[in-house]
């Protein structure tokens, strides 16, 4: 079985791009995310991906597969649990919102906005991950992590996404399998 690092390096060779030193591997089947630095596992996290089947297609609400890069890092300096609307902090922690506003998965703490790197797979046209606003971000439903629950994004514990945010940079790779 091929390792994530080997798969990413082969994909980079095929696409003609330089591999990154840091890699996030999102495993939909196990609802986990692993953070690698130079082919060494640094940390593993429990996450949640889409409630729907994986899909790279626009409006599918599925988590997209394939090789991505972190396009933007949003939220530096905000406290864990801060709610974001349109990638802007609202000034409120999710616990400060009325119960009705807490029902959906909110975008909290930090945002790692993804860009697909594979043309026709997760980049361009009807399969563009960035245009679909697919993020790795915190959630107000940490008690549900480990089970599919998102509308396509990768959800994380608020303190853990803050920690991960400090260890990754724009351009780092994300492989979603």
C-alpha positions in Angstrom: 0.0 0.0 0.0 1.3 3.4 -1.0 1.9 6.0 1.8 0.3 9.4 1.7 3.7 11.0 1.2 4.5 8.8 -1.7 1.1 9.4 -3.3 1.4 13.2 -3.0 4.9 13.1 -4.4 3.7 11.0 -7.4 0.8 13.4 -7.9 3.2 16.4 -7.7 5.4 14.8 -10.3 2.4 14.2 -12.6 1.2 17.8 -12.2 4.7 19.3 -12.4 4.6 21.0 -9.0 7.1 21.0 -6.1 6.0 18.9 -3.1 5.5 20.8 0.2 7.3 19.9 3.5 4.0 19.8 5.4 1.0 17.6 4.5 -2.5 17.2 5.9 -4.2 13.9 5.1 -8.0 13.9 5.5 -9.3 10.4 5.7 -13.1 10.4 5.1 -13.5 6.7 5.9 -12.1 7.1 9.5 -13.1 10.8 10.1 -9.5 11.7 10.9 -6.9 14.2 9.8 -3.2 13.5 10.1 -0.5 16.3 10.1 2.8 15.2 8.5 6.1 17.2 8.4 8.8 15.8 6.1 7.0 12.4 6.0 6.8 12.2 9.8 3.5 12.0 11.5 3.2 15.0 13.9 -0.3 14.7 15.2 -3.7 13.1 14.4 -7.1 14.7 14.9 -10.7 13.5 15.0 -12.7 15.5 12.4 -16.0 15.4 10.6 -16.5 15.6 6.8 -19.7 15.8 4.8 -22.9 14.2 5.8 -23.3 13.4 2.0 -21.1 11.1 0.0 -17.7 12.6 -1.1 -18.0 14.6 -4.2 -16.0 17.2 -6.1 -19.0 18.6 -8.0 -20.4 22.1 -7.3 -23.6 22.1 -5.1 -23.1 18.5 -4.1 -22.4 19.4 -0.5 -19.8 16.5 -0.5 -16.3 16.7 0.7 -14.0 16.9 -2.3 -11.3 14.3 -2.8 -7.8 14.7 -4.2 -4.8 16.9 -3.8 -5.4 20.5 -2.5 -3.3 23.3 -1.1 -4.1 25.7 1.7 -5.0 28.9 -0.3 -5.6 31.2 2.6 -5.3 31.1 6.4 -8.0 33.2 8.1 -8.6 34.1 11.8 -5.2 34.7 13.3 -5.5 36.2 16.8 -9.2 35.4 17.3 -10.2 33.5 20.4 -11.3 29.8 20.0 -15.0 29.6 19.3 -15.2 32.9 17.5 -18.0 32.8 14.8 -17.1 33.8 11.2 -19.6 35.0 8.6 -18.2 35.4 5.0 -14.7 34.8 6.5 -15.0 37.8 8.8 -15.1 37.4 12.7 -18.5 38.4 14.1 -17.2 39.4 17.5 -19.2 36.7 19.2 -18.4 33.2 20.5 -20.8 30.6 19.3 -22.1 30.1 22.9 -23.3 33.7 22.9 -25.7 33.0 20.1 -29.4 32.1 20.6 -30.0 28.3 20.5 -31.7 28.5 17.1 -28.6 30.1 15.6 -26.4 27.3 17.1 -28.3 24.5 15.3 -26.3 24.5 12.0 -22.6 24.0 11.9 -21.0 27.4 12.3 -17.6 28.4 11.0 -15.5 29.0 14.1 -12.0 29.7 15.4 -9.9 29.5 12.2 -10.3 28.9 8.5 -8.0 27.1 6.2 -9.5 27.7 2.7 -8.6 25.0 0.2 -7.7 25.2 -3.5 -7.8 22.1 -5.6 -4.6 21.3 -7.5 -5.9 18.7 -10.0 -7.5 20.3 -13.1 -10.8 18.7 -13.9 -10.8 16.8 -10.6 -10.9 19.6 -8.0 -9.8 22.6 -9.9 -11.7 24.6 -12.5 -15.3 24.4 -13.8 -17.9 22.6 -11.9 -15.4 20.9 -9.6 -13.5 23.9 -8.2 -12.9 23.4 -4.5 -11.9 27.0 -3.9 -15.1 28.3 -5.7 -17.1 25.9 -3.5 -15.7 27.6 -0.3 -14.4 24.4 1.1 -12.5 25.0 4.4 -11.0 23.2 7.3 -12.5 25.1 10.3 -13.7 24.8 13.8 -17.3 23.9 14.7 -19.8 24.6 17.4 -20.7 20.9 17.4 -17.5 19.4 18.8 -19.5 16.6 20.5 -20.4 15.3 17.0 -16.8 15.1 15.7 -15.9 11.6 14.4 -19.2 11.3 12.5 -20.0 12.9 9.1 -21.9 16.1 9.7 -20.7 18.9 7.4 -21.9 20.4 4.1 -18.5 19.6 2.5 -16.0 21.2 4.8 -13.7 19.5 7.2 -14.7 20.3 10.8 -12.3 20.3 13.8 -12.3 20.9 17.5 -11.8 24.6 18.1 -8.6 24.4 20.2 -7.1 21.9 17.8 -7.8 24.0 14.7 -6.1 26.9 16.5 -3.1 24.7 17.2 -3.0 23.3 13.6 -3.3 26.8 12.2 -0.1 27.8 13.8 1.8 24.8 12.3 0.7 25.2 8.7 1.2 27.8 6.0 -0.5 28.9 2.7 0.7 26.5 0.1 0.9 23.4 2.3 -0.8 20.4 0.8 -4.0 18.7 1.8 -4.8 15.2 0.5 -8.4 14.2 0.9 -9.0 10.5 0.5 
